[in-house]
Amino acid sequence: MRQMVEKELLLLGAPTGRLGYAQMACAIELILSESQILSTTRVLYPKVAKICGTKPARIERNVREEIRAIWDYGNQARLDTMFYNRDKYPPGNKEFLYTVAKHLEQALSV
């Protein structure tokens, strides 16, 4: 599953040299494997922080910065297929993570 998540992030144009890349991949993998995770702040970030050996606040910041980099410099055509209103600023962490996870989930079921 991790390879599929990382492949999707690469297709979106995620910069791999940042901490947020691995943390985002871990978060999306958790969302896919544990569908009951609905709270990013209280449940998801602490789980990712424990796995990555850091604090939940750092996970939130690193994921936000990674989303910004993808939004500004990533694969615009691929982003357009996933997010309908791209004229505005980047989506929030939760919206981005769950949209990518849902996209991957649908690709798996085909």
Phi and psi restraints in degrees (range 20) as a CNS / XPLOR table:
assign (resid 1 and name C) (resid 2 and name N)
       (resid 2 and name CA) (resid 2 and name C) 1.0 -59.8 20.0 2
assign (resid 2 and name N) (resid 2 and name CA)
       (resid 2 and name C) (resid 3 and name N) 1.0 -40.1 20.0 2
assign (resid 2 and name C) (resid 3 and name N)
       (resid 3 and name CA) (resid 3 and name C) 1.0 -62.7 20.0 2
assign (resid 3 and name N) (resid 3 and name CA)
       (resid 3 and name C) (resid 4 and name N) 1.0 -39.9 20.0 2
assign (resid 3 and name C) (resid 4 and name N)
       (resid 4 and name CA) (resid 4 and name C) 1.0 -64.7 20.0 2
assign (resid 4 and name N) (resid 4 and name CA)
       (resid 4 and name C) (resid 5 and name N) 1.0 -41.8 20.0 2
assign (resid 4 and name C) (resid 5 and name N)
       (resid 5 and name CA) (resid 5 and name C) 1.0 -64.3 20.0 2
assign (resid 5 and name N) (resid 5 and name CA)
       (resid 5 and name C) (resid 6 and name N) 1.0 -46.6 20.0 2
assign (resid 5 and name C) (resid 6 and name N)
       (resid 6 and name CA) (resid 6 and name C) 1.0 -65.6 20.0 2
assign (resid 6 and name N) (resid 6 and name CA)
       (resid 6 and name C) (resid 7 and name N) 1.0 -36.2 20.0 2
assign (resid 6 and name C) (resid 7 and name N)
       (resid 7 and name CA) (resid 7 and name C) 1.0 -61.9 20.0 2
assign (resid 7 and name N) (resid 7 and name CA)
       (resid 7 and name C) (resid 8 and name N) 1.0 -43.8 20.0 2
assign (resid 7 and name C) (resid 8 and name N)
       (resid 8 and name CA) (resid 8 and name C) 1.0 -63.6 20.0 2
assign (resid 8 and name N) (resid 8 and name CA)
       (resid 8 and name C) (resid 9 and name N) 1.0 -42.0 20.0 2
assign (resid 8 and name C) (resid 9 and name N)
       (resid 9 and name CA) (resid 9 and name C) 1.0 -62.9 20.0 2
assign (resid 9 and name N) (resid 9 and name CA)
       (resid 9 and name C) (resid 10 and name N) 1.0 -39.7 20.0 2
assign (resid 9 and name C) (resid 10 and name N)
       (resid 10 and name CA) (resid 10 and name C) 1.0 -64.8 20.0 2
assign (resid 10 and name N) (resid 10 and name CA)
       (resid 10 and name C) (resid 11 and name N) 1.0 -40.8 20.0 2
assign (resid 10 and name C) (resid 11 and name N)
       (resid 11 and name CA) (resid 11 and name C) 1.0 -63.9 20.0 2
assign (resid 11 and name N) (resid 11 and name CA)
       (resid 11 and name C) (resid 12 and name N) 1.0 -31.1 20.0 2
assign (resid 11 and name C) (resid 12 and name N)
       (resid 12 and name CA) (resid 12 and name C) 1.0 -75.9 20.0 2
assign (resid 12 and name N) (resid 12 and name CA)
       (resid 12 and name C) (resid 13 and name N) 1.0 -15.7 20.0 2
assign (resid 12 and name C) (resid 13 and name N)
       (resid 13 and name CA) (resid 13 and name C) 1.0 94.7 20.0 2
assign (resid 13 and name N) (resid 13 and name CA)
       (resid 13 and name C) (resid 14 and name N) 1.0 25.1 20.0 2
assign (resid 13 and name C) (resid 14 and name N)
       (resid 14 and name CA) (resid 14 and name C) 1.0 -68.2 20.0 2
assign (resid 14 and name N) (resid 14 and name CA)
       (resid 14 and name C) (resid 15 and name N) 1.0 130.8 20.0 2
assign (resid 14 and name C) (resid 15 and name N)
       (resid 15 and name CA) (resid 15 and name C) 1.0 -70.3 20.0 2
assign (resid 15 and name N) (resid 15 and name CA)
       (resid 15 and name C) (resid 16 and name N) 1.0 124.5 20.0 2
assign (resid 15 and name C) (resid 16 and name N)
       (resid 16 and name CA) (resid 16 and name C) 1.0 -82.0 20.0 2
assign (resid 16 and name N) (resid 16 and name CA)
       (resid 16 and name C) (resid 17 and name N) 1.0 -14.7 20.0 2
assign (resid 16 and name C) (resid 17 and name N)
       (resid 17 and name CA) (resid 17 and name C) 1.0 -85.5 20.0 2
assign (resid 17 and name N) (resid 17 and name CA)
       (resid 17 and name C) (resid 18 and name N) 1.0 7.6 20.0 2
assign (resid 17 and name C) (resid 18 and name N)
       (resid 18 and name CA) (resid 18 and name C) 1.0 -106.3 20.0 2
assign (resid 18 and name N) (resid 18 and name CA)
       (resid 18 and name C) (resid 19 and name N) 1.0 154.5 20.0 2
assign (resid 18 and name C) (resid 19 and name N)
       (resid 19 and name CA) (resid 19 and name C) 1.0 -60.5 20.0 2
assign (resid 19 and name N) (resid 19 and name CA)
       (resid 19 and name C) (resid 20 and name N) 1.0 -36.1 20.0 2
assign (resid 19 and name C) (resid 20 and name N)
       (resid 20 and name CA) (resid 20 and name C) 1.0 -61.9 20.0 2
assign (resid 20 and name N) (resid 20 and name CA)
       (resid 20 and name C) (resid 21 and name N) 1.0 -25.1 20.0 2
assign (resid 20 and name C) (resid 21 and name N)
       (resid 21 and name CA) (resid 21 and name C) 1.0 -62.9 20.0 2
assign (resid 21 and name N) (resid 21 and name CA)
       (resid 21 and name C) (resid 22 and name N) 1.0 -54.6 20.0 2
assign (resid 21 and name C) (resid 22 and name N)
       (resid 22 and name CA) (resid 22 and name C) 1.0 -65.7 20.0 2
assign (resid 22 and name N) (resid 22 and name CA)
       (resid 22 and name C) (resid 23 and name N) 1.0 -38.2 20.0 2
assign (resid 22 and name C) (resid 23 and name N)
       (resid 23 and name CA) (resid 23 and name C) 1.0 -68.4 20.0 2
assign (resid 23 and name N) (resid 23 and name CA)
       (resid 23 and name C) (resid 24 and name N) 1.0 -38.5 20.0 2
assign (resid 23 and name C) (resid 24 and name N)
       (resid 24 and name CA) (resid 24 and name C) 1.0 -67.0 20.0 2
assign (resid 24 and name N) (resid 24 and name CA)
       (resid 24 and name C) (resid 25 and name N) 1.0 -42.2 20.0 2
assign (resid 24 and name C) (resid 25 and name N)
       (resid 25 and name CA) (resid 25 and name C) 1.0 -60.7 20.0 2
assign (resid 25 and name N) (resid 25 and name CA)
       (resid 25 and name C) (resid 26 and name N) 1.0 -42.3 20.0 2
assign (resid 25 and name C) (resid 26 and name N)
       (resid 26 and name CA) (resid 26 and name C) 1.0 -63.3 20.0 2
assign (resid 26 and name N) (resid 26 and name CA)
       (resid 26 and name C) (resid 27 and name N) 1.0 -43.8 20.0 2
assign (resid 26 and name C) (resid 27 and name N)
       (resid 27 and name CA) (resid 27 and name C) 1.0 -63.1 20.0 2
assign (resid 27 and name N) (resid 27 and name CA)
       (resid 27 and name C) (resid 28 and name N) 1.0 -45.0 20.0 2
assign (resid 27 and name C) (resid 28 and name N)
       (resid 28 and name CA) (resid 28 and name C) 1.0 -65.5 20.0 2
assign (resid 28 and name N) (resid 28 and name CA)
       (resid 28 and name C) (resid 29 and name N) 1.0 -39.4 20.0 2
assign (resid 28 and name C) (resid 29 and name N)
       (resid 29 and name CA) (resid 29 and name C) 1.0 -61.8 20.0 2
assign (resid 29 and name N) (resid 29 and name CA)
       (resid 29 and name C) (resid 30 and name N) 1.0 -41.5 20.0 2
assign (resid 29 and name C) (resid 30 and name N)
       (resid 30 and name CA) (resid 30 and name C) 1.0 -64.8 20.0 2
assign (resid 30 and name N) (resid 30 and name CA)
       (resid 30 and name C) (resid 31 and name N) 1.0 -41.3 20.0 2
assign (resid 30 and name C) (resid 31 and name N)
       (resid 31 and name CA) (resid 31 and name C) 1.0 -60.5 20.0 2
assign (resid 31 and name N) (resid 31 and name CA)
       (resid 31 and name C) (resid 32 and name N) 1.0 -42.3 20.0 2
assign (resid 31 and name C) (resid 32 and name N)
       (resid 32 and name CA) (resid 32 and name C) 1.0 -68.9 20.0 2
assign (resid 32 and name N) (resid 32 and name CA)
       (resid 32 and name C) (resid 33 and name N) 1.0 -37.4 20.0 2
assign (resid 32 and name C) (resid 33 and name N)
       (resid 33 and name CA) (resid 33 and name C) 1.0 -85.2 20.0 2
assign (resid 33 and name N) (resid 33 and name CA)
       (resid 33 and name C) (resid 34 and name N) 1.0 -26.5 20.0 2
assign (resid 33 and name C) (resid 34 and name N)
       (resid 34 and name CA) (resid 34 and name C) 1.0 -123.6 20.0 2
assign (resid 34 and name N) (resid 34 and name CA)
       (resid 34 and name C) (resid 35 and name N) 1.0 83.7 20.0 2
assign (resid 34 and name C) (resid 35 and name N)
       (resid 35 and name CA) (resid 35 and name C) 1.0 -63.7 20.0 2
assign (resid 35 and name N) (resid 35 and name CA)
       (resid 35 and name C) (resid 36 and name N) 1.0 -14.3 20.0 2
assign (resid 35 and name C) (resid 36 and name N)
       (resid 36 and name CA) (resid 36 and name C) 1.0 -81.4 20.0 2
assign (resid 36 and name N) (resid 36 and name CA)
       (resid 36 and name C) (resid 37 and name N) 1.0 -4.7 20.0 2
assign (resid 36 and name C) (resid 37 and name N)
       (resid 37 and name CA) (resid 37 and name C) 1.0 -73.3 20.0 2
assign (resid 37 and name N) (resid 37 and name CA)
       (resid 37 and name C) (resid 38 and name N) 1.0 111.5 20.0 2
assign (resid 37 and name C) (resid 38 and name N)
       (resid 38 and name CA) (resid 38 and name C) 1.0 -117.1 20.0 2
assign (resid 38 and name N) (resid 38 and name CA)
       (resid 38 and name C) (resid 39 and name N) 1.0 -23.3 20.0 2
assign (resid 38 and name C) (resid 39 and name N)
       (resid 39 and name CA) (resid 39 and name C) 1.0 -100.2 20.0 2
assign (resid 39 and name N) (resid 39 and name CA)
       (resid 39 and name C) (resid 40 and name N) 1.0 114.9 20.0 2
assign (resid 39 and name C) (resid 40 and name N)
       (resid 40 and name CA) (resid 40 and name C) 1.0 -72.9 20.0 2
assign (resid 40 and name N) (resid 40 and name CA)
       (resid 40 and name C) (resid 41 and name N) 1.0 -41.8 20.0 2
assign (resid 40 and name C) (resid 41 and name N)
       (resid 41 and name CA) (resid 41 and name C) 1.0 -72.2 20.0 2
assign (resid 41 and name N) (resid 41 and name CA)
       (resid 41 and name C) (resid 42 and name N) 1.0 -43.8 20.0 2
assign (resid 41 and name C) (resid 42 and name N)
       (resid 42 and name CA) (resid 42 and name C) 1.0 -89.5 20.0 2
assign (resid 42 and name N) (resid 42 and name CA)
       (resid 42 and name C) (resid 43 and name N) 1.0 -24.9 20.0 2
assign (resid 42 and name C) (resid 43 and name N)
       (resid 43 and name CA) (resid 43 and name C) 1.0 -117.4 20.0 2
assign (resid 43 and name N) (resid 43 and name CA)
       (resid 43 and name C) (resid 44 and name N) 1.0 -55.2 20.0 2
assign (resid 43 and name C) (resid 44 and name N)
       (resid 44 and name CA) (resid 44 and name C) 1.0 -66.6 20.0 2
assign (resid 44 and name N) (resid 44 and name CA)
       (resid 44 and name C) (resid 45 and name N) 1.0 -54.0 20.0 2
assign (resid 44 and name C) (resid 45 and name N)
       (resid 45 and name CA) (resid 45 and name C) 1.0 -59.9 20.0 2
assign (resid 45 and name N) (resid 45 and name CA)
       (resid 45 and name C) (resid 46 and name N) 1.0 -42.9 20.0 2
assign (resid 45 and name C) (resid 46 and name N)
       (resid 46 and name CA) (resid 46 and name C) 1.0 -61.4 20.0 2
assign (resid 46 and name N) (resid 46 and name CA)
       (resid 46 and name C) (resid 47 and name N) 1.0 -37.6 20.0 2
assign (resid 46 and name C) (resid 47 and name N)
       (resid 47 and name CA) (resid 47 and name C) 1.0 -65.8 20.0 2
assign (resid 47 and name N) (resid 47 and name CA)
       (resid 47 and name C) (resid 48 and name N) 1.0 -44.6 20.0 2
assign (resid 47 and name C) (resid 48 and name N)
       (resid 48 and name CA) (resid 48 and name C) 1.0 -65.1 20.0 2
assign (resid 48 and name N) (resid 48 and name CA)
       (resid 48 and name C) (resid 49 and name N) 1.0 -41.2 20.0 2
assign (resid 48 and name C) (resid 49 and name N)
       (resid 49 and name CA) (resid 49 and name C) 1.0 -60.6 20.0 2
assign (resid 49 and name N) (resid 49 and name CA)
       (resid 49 and name C) (resid 50 and name N) 1.0 -41.0 20.0 2
assign (resid 49 and name C) (resid 50 and name N)
       (resid 50 and name CA) (resid 50 and name C) 1.0 -64.3 20.0 2
assign (resid 50 and name N) (resid 50 and name CA)
       (resid 50 and name C) (resid 51 and name N) 1.0 -43.6 20.0 2
assign (resid 50 and name C) (resid 51 and name N)
       (resid 51 and name CA) (resid 51 and name C) 1.0 -64.7 20.0 2
assign (resid 51 and name N) (resid 51 and name CA)
       (resid 51 and name C) (resid 52 and name N) 1.0 -41.0 20.0 2
assign (resid 51 and name C) (resid 52 and name N)
       (resid 52 and name CA) (resid 52 and name C) 1.0 -89.7 20.0 2
assign (resid 52 and name N) (resid 52 and name CA)
       (resid 52 and name C) (resid 53 and name N) 1.0 -6.3 20.0 2
assign (resid 52 and name C) (resid 53 and name N)
       (resid 53 and name CA) (resid 53 and name C) 1.0 70.8 20.0 2
assign (resid 53 and name N) (resid 53 and name CA)
       (resid 53 and name C) (resid 54 and name N) 1.0 43.2 20.0 2
assign (resid 53 and name C) (resid 54 and name N)
       (resid 54 and name CA) (resid 54 and name C) 1.0 -144.6 20.0 2
assign (resid 54 and name N) (resid 54 and name CA)
       (resid 54 and name C) (resid 55 and name N) 1.0 -167.4 20.0 2
assign (resid 54 and name C) (resid 55 and name N)
       (resid 55 and name CA) (resid 55 and name C) 1.0 -99.6 20.0 2
assign (resid 55 and name N) (resid 55 and name CA)
       (resid 55 and name C) (resid 56 and name N) 1.0 149.8 20.0 2
assign (resid 55 and name C) (resid 56 and name N)
       (resid 56 and name CA) (resid 56 and name C) 1.0 -56.2 20.0 2
assign (resid 56 and name N) (resid 56 and name CA)
       (resid 56 and name C) (resid 57 and name N) 1.0 -37.2 20.0 2
assign (resid 56 and name C) (resid 57 and name N)
       (resid 57 and name CA) (resid 57 and name C) 1.0 -63.5 20.0 2
assign (resid 57 and name N) (resid 57 and name CA)
       (resid 57 and name C) (resid 58 and name N) 1.0 -34.5 20.0 2
assign (resid 57 and name C) (resid 58 and name N)
       (resid 58 and name CA) (resid 58 and name C) 1.0 -71.1 20.0 2
assign (resid 58 and name N) (resid 58 and name CA)
       (resid 58 and name C) (resid 59 and name N) 1.0 -35.6 20.0 2
assign (resid 58 and name C) (resid 59 and name N)
       (resid 59 and name CA) (resid 59 and name C) 1.0 -61.5 20.0 2
assign (resid 59 and name N) (resid 59 and name CA)
       (resid 59 and name C) (resid 60 and name N) 1.0 -48.0 20.0 2
assign (resid 59 and name C) (resid 60 and name N)
       (resid 60 and name CA) (resid 60 and name C) 1.0 -57.9 20.0 2
assign (resid 60 and name N) (resid 60 and name CA)
       (resid 60 and name C) (resid 61 and name N) 1.0 -47.0 20.0 2
assign (resid 60 and name C) (resid 61 and name N)
       (resid 61 and name CA) (resid 61 and name C) 1.0 -65.0 20.0 2
assign (resid 61 and name N) (resid 61 and name CA)
       (resid 61 and name C) (resid 62 and name N) 1.0 -46.9 20.0 2
assign (resid 61 and name C) (resid 62 and name N)
       (resid 62 and name CA) (resid 62 and name C) 1.0 -64.3 20.0 2
assign (resid 62 and name N) (resid 62 and name CA)
       (resid 62 and name C) (resid 63 and name N) 1.0 -39.3 20.0 2
assign (resid 62 and name C) (resid 63 and name N)
       (resid 63 and name CA) (resid 63 and name C) 1.0 -66.2 20.0 2
assign (resid 63 and name N) (resid 63 and name CA)
       (resid 63 and name C) (resid 64 and name N) 1.0 -42.3 20.0 2
assign (resid 63 and name C) (resid 64 and name N)
       (resid 64 and name CA) (resid 64 and name C) 1.0 -60.5 20.0 2
assign (resid 64 and name N) (resid 64 and name CA)
       (resid 64 and name C) (resid 65 and name N) 1.0 -43.7 20.0 2
assign (resid 64 and name C) (resid 65 and name N)
       (resid 65 and name CA) (resid 65 and name C) 1.0 -66.4 20.0 2
assign (resid 65 and name N) (resid 65 and name CA)
       (resid 65 and name C) (resid 66 and name N) 1.0 -36.8 20.0 2
assign (resid 65 and name C) (resid 66 and name N)
       (resid 66 and name CA) (resid 66 and name C) 1.0 -65.9 20.0 2
assign (resid 66 and name N) (resid 66 and name CA)
       (resid 66 and name C) (resid 67 and name N) 1.0 -41.5 20.0 2
assign (resid 66 and name C) (resid 67 and name N)
       (resid 67 and name CA) (resid 67 and name C) 1.0 -61.4 20.0 2
assign (resid 67 and name N) (resid 67 and name CA)
       (resid 67 and name C) (resid 68 and name N) 1.0 -43.3 20.0 2
assign (resid 67 and name C) (resid 68 and name N)
       (resid 68 and name CA) (resid 68 and name C) 1.0 -60.9 20.0 2
assign (resid 68 and name N) (resid 68 and name CA)
       (resid 68 and name C) (resid 69 and name N) 1.0 -42.6 20.0 2
assign (resid 68 and name C) (resid 69 and name N)
       (resid 69 and name CA) (resid 69 and name C) 1.0 -64.7 20.0 2
assign (resid 69 and name N) (resid 69 and name CA)
       (resid 69 and name C) (resid 70 and name N) 1.0 -42.5 20.0 2
assign (resid 69 and name C) (resid 70 and name N)
       (resid 70 and name CA) (resid 70 and name C) 1.0 -63.5 20.0 2
assign (resid 70 and name N) (resid 70 and name CA)
       (resid 70 and name C) (resid 71 and name N) 1.0 -44.1 20.0 2
assign (resid 70 and name C) (resid 71 and name N)
       (resid 71 and name CA) (resid 71 and name C) 1.0 -63.5 20.0 2
assign (resid 71 and name N) (resid 71 and name CA)
       (resid 71 and name C) (resid 72 and name N) 1.0 -40.2 20.0 2
assign (resid 71 and name C) (resid 72 and name N)
       (resid 72 and name CA) (resid 72 and name C) 1.0 -82.9 20.0 2
assign (resid 72 and name N) (resid 72 and name CA)
       (resid 72 and name C) (resid 73 and name N) 1.0 -36.8 20.0 2
assign (resid 72 and name C) (resid 73 and name N)
       (resid 73 and name CA) (resid 73 and name C) 1.0 -124.0 20.0 2
assign (resid 73 and name N) (resid 73 and name CA)
       (resid 73 and name C) (resid 74 and name N) 1.0 -0.4 20.0 2
assign (resid 73 and name C) (resid 74 and name N)
       (resid 74 and name CA) (resid 74 and name C) 1.0 -80.7 20.0 2
assign (resid 74 and name N) (resid 74 and name CA)
       (resid 74 and name C) (resid 75 and name N) 1.0 -167.9 20.0 2
assign (resid 74 and name C) (resid 75 and name N)
       (resid 75 and name CA) (resid 75 and name C) 1.0 -74.9 20.0 2
assign (resid 75 and name N) (resid 75 and name CA)
       (resid 75 and name C) (resid 76 and name N) 1.0 97.0 20.0 2
assign (resid 75 and name C) (resid 76 and name N)
       (resid 76 and name CA) (resid 76 and name C) 1.0 -62.2 20.0 2
assign (resid 76 and name N) (resid 76 and name CA)
       (resid 76 and name C) (resid 77 and name N) 1.0 -38.7 20.0 2
assign (resid 76 and name C) (resid 77 and name N)
       (resid 77 and name CA) (resid 77 and name C) 1.0 -63.8 20.0 2
assign (resid 77 and name N) (resid 77 and name CA)
       (resid 77 and name C) (resid 78 and name N) 1.0 -42.0 20.0 2
assign (resid 77 and name C) (resid 78 and name N)
       (resid 78 and name CA) (resid 78 and name C) 1.0 -68.5 20.0 2
assign (resid 78 and name N) (resid 78 and name CA)
       (resid 78 and name C) (resid 79 and name N) 1.0 -40.1 20.0 2
assign (resid 78 and name C) (resid 79 and name N)
       (resid 79 and name CA) (resid 79 and name C) 1.0 -61.6 20.0 2
assign (resid 79 and name N) (resid 79 and name CA)
       (resid 79 and name C) (resid 80 and name N) 1.0 -37.9 20.0 2
assign (resid 79 and name C) (resid 80 and name N)
       (resid 80 and name CA) (resid 80 and name C) 1.0 -62.6 20.0 2
assign (resid 80 and name N) (resid 80 and name CA)
       (resid 80 and name C) (resid 81 and name N) 1.0 -30.1 20.0 2
assign (resid 80 and name C) (resid 81 and name N)
       (resid 81 and name CA) (resid 81 and name C) 1.0 -75.9 20.0 2
assign (resid 81 and name N) (resid 81 and name CA)
       (resid 81 and name C) (resid 82 and name N) 1.0 -21.9 20.0 2
assign (resid 81 and name C) (resid 82 and name N)
       (resid 82 and name CA) (resid 82 and name C) 1.0 -99.3 20.0 2
assign (resid 82 and name N) (resid 82 and name CA)
       (resid 82 and name C) (resid 83 and name N) 1.0 -34.1 20.0 2
assign (resid 82 and name C) (resid 83 and name N)
       (resid 83 and name CA) (resid 83 and name C) 1.0 -120.9 20.0 2
assign (resid 83 and name N) (resid 83 and name CA)
       (resid 83 and name C) (resid 84 and name N) 1.0 125.0 20.0 2
assign (resid 83 and name C) (resid 84 and name N)
       (resid 84 and name CA) (resid 84 and name C) 1.0 -82.8 20.0 2
assign (resid 84 and name N) (resid 84 and name CA)
       (resid 84 and name C) (resid 85 and name N) 1.0 -33.0 20.0 2
assign (resid 84 and name C) (resid 85 and name N)
       (resid 85 and name CA) (resid 85 and name C) 1.0 -108.9 20.0 2
assign (resid 85 and name N) (resid 85 and name CA)
       (resid 85 and name C) (resid 86 and name N) 1.0 77.1 20.0 2
assign (resid 85 and name C) (resid 86 and name N)
       (resid 86 and name CA) (resid 86 and name C) 1.0 -89.5 20.0 2
assign (resid 86 and name N) (resid 86 and name CA)
       (resid 86 and name C) (resid 87 and name N) 1.0 0.1 20.0 2
assign (resid 86 and name C) (resid 87 and name N)
       (resid 87 and name CA) (resid 87 and name C) 1.0 -70.3 20.0 2
assign (resid 87 and name N) (resid 87 and name CA)
       (resid 87 and name C) (resid 88 and name N) 1.0 -28.2 20.0 2
assign (resid 87 and name C) (resid 88 and name N)
       (resid 88 and name CA) (resid 88 and name C) 1.0 -87.9 20.0 2
assign (resid 88 and name N) (resid 88 and name CA)
       (resid 88 and name C) (resid 89 and name N) 1.0 -173.9 20.0 2
assign (resid 88 and name C) (resid 89 and name N)
       (resid 89 and name CA) (resid 89 and name C) 1.0 -67.0 20.0 2
assign (resid 89 and name N) (resid 89 and name CA)
       (resid 89 and name C) (resid 90 and name N) 1.0 168.6 20.0 2
assign (resid 89 and name C) (resid 90 and name N)
       (resid 90 and name CA) (resid 90 and name C) 1.0 -60.4 20.0 2
assign (resid 90 and name N) (resid 90 and name CA)
       (resid 90 and name C) (resid 91 and name N) 1.0 154.3 20.0 2
assign (resid 90 and name C) (resid 91 and name N)
       (resid 91 and name CA) (resid 91 and name C) 1.0 -69.5 20.0 2
assign (resid 91 and name N) (resid 91 and name CA)
       (resid 91 and name C) (resid 92 and name N) 1.0 163.2 20.0 2
assign (resid 91 and name C) (resid 92 and name N)
       (resid 92 and name CA) (resid 92 and name C) 1.0 -68.9 20.0 2
assign (resid 92 and name N) (resid 92 and name CA)
       (resid 92 and name C) (resid 93 and name N) 1.0 167.1 20.0 2
assign (resid 92 and name C) (resid 93 and name N)
       (resid 93 and name CA) (resid 93 and name C) 1.0 -55.1 20.0 2
assign (resid 93 and name N) (resid 93 and name CA)
       (resid 93 and name C) (resid 94 and name N) 1.0 -49.5 20.0 2
assign (resid 93 and name C) (resid 94 and name N)
       (resid 94 and name CA) (resid 94 and name C) 1.0 -61.0 20.0 2
assign (resid 94 and name N) (resid 94 and name CA)
       (resid 94 and name C) (resid 95 and name N) 1.0 -47.7 20.0 2
assign (resid 94 and name C) (resid 95 and name N)
       (resid 95 and name CA) (resid 95 and name C) 1.0 -60.2 20.0 2
assign (resid 95 and name N) (resid 95 and name CA)
       (resid 95 and name C) (resid 96 and name N) 1.0 -44.7 20.0 2
assign (resid 95 and name C) (resid 96 and name N)
       (resid 96 and name CA) (resid 96 and name C) 1.0 -64.4 20.0 2
assign (resid 96 and name N) (resid 96 and name CA)
       (resid 96 and name C) (resid 97 and name N) 1.0 -51.1 20.0 2
assign (resid 96 and name C) (resid 97 and name N)
       (resid 97 and name CA) (resid 97 and name C) 1.0 -60.2 20.0 2
assign (resid 97 and name N) (resid 97 and name CA)
       (resid 97 and name C) (resid 98 and name N) 1.0 -46.2 20.0 2
assign (resid 97 and name C) (resid 98 and name N)
       (resid 98 and name CA) (resid 98 and name C) 1.0 -72.8 20.0 2
assign (resid 98 and name N) (resid 98 and name CA)
       (resid 98 and name C) (resid 99 and name N) 1.0 -30.9 20.0 2
assign (resid 98 and name C) (resid 99 and name N)
       (resid 99 and name CA) (resid 99 and name C) 1.0 -67.5 20.0 2
assign (resid 99 and name N) (resid 99 and name CA)
       (resid 99 and name C) (resid 100 and name N) 1.0 -45.6 20.0 2
assign (resid 99 and name C) (resid 100 and name N)
       (resid 100 and name CA) (resid 100 and name C) 1.0 -63.4 20.0 2
assign (resid 100 and name N) (resid 100 and name CA)
       (resid 100 and name C) (resid 101 and name N) 1.0 -42.9 20.0 2
assign (resid 100 and name C) (resid 101 and name N)
       (resid 101 and name CA) (resid 101 and name C) 1.0 -61.5 20.0 2
assign (resid 101 and name N) (resid 101 and name CA)
       (resid 101 and name C) (resid 102 and name N) 1.0 -43.5 20.0 2
assign (resid 101 and name C) (resid 102 and name N)
       (resid 102 and name CA) (resid 102 and name C) 1.0 -64.7 20.0 2
assign (resid 102 and name N) (resid 102 and name CA)
       (resid 102 and name C) (resid 103 and name N) 1.0 -39.7 20.0 2
assign (resid 102 and name C) (resid 103 and name N)
       (resid 103 and name CA) (resid 103 and name C) 1.0 -61.4 20.0 2
assign (resid 103 and name N) (resid 103 and name CA)
       (resid 103 and name C) (resid 104 and name N) 1.0 -44.5 20.0 2
assign (resid 103 and name C) (resid 104 and name N)
       (resid 104 and name CA) (resid 104 and name C) 1.0 -66.2 20.0 2
assign (resid 104 and name N) (resid 104 and name CA)
       (resid 104 and name C) (resid 105 and name N) 1.0 -39.9 20.0 2
assign (resid 104 and name C) (resid 105 and name N)
       (resid 105 and name CA) (resid 105 and name C) 1.0 -60.8 20.0 2
assign (resid 105 and name N) (resid 105 and name CA)
       (resid 105 and name C) (resid 106 and name N) 1.0 -42.4 20.0 2
assign (resid 105 and name C) (resid 106 and name N)
       (resid 106 and name CA) (resid 106 and name C) 1.0 -67.6 20.0 2
assign (resid 106 and name N) (resid 106 and name CA)
       (resid 106 and name C) (resid 107 and name N) 1.0 -37.8 20.0 2
assign (resid 106 and name C) (resid 107 and name N)
       (resid 107 and name CA) (resid 107 and name C) 1.0 -64.9 20.0 2
assign (resid 107 and name N) (resid 107 and name CA)
       (resid 107 and name C) (resid 108 and name N) 1.0 -34.8 20.0 2
assign (resid 107 and name C) (resid 108 and name N)
       (resid 108 and name CA) (resid 108 and name C) 1.0 -69.6 20.0 2
assign (resid 108 and name N) (resid 108 and name CA)
       (resid 108 and name C) (resid 109 and name N) 1.0 -33.8 20.0 2
assign (resid 108 and name C) (resid 109 and name N)
       (resid 109 and name CA) (resid 109 and name C) 1.0 -80.3 20.0 2
assign (resid 109 and name N) (resid 109 and name CA)
       (resid 109 and name C) (resid 110 and name N) 1.0 -9.5 20.0 2
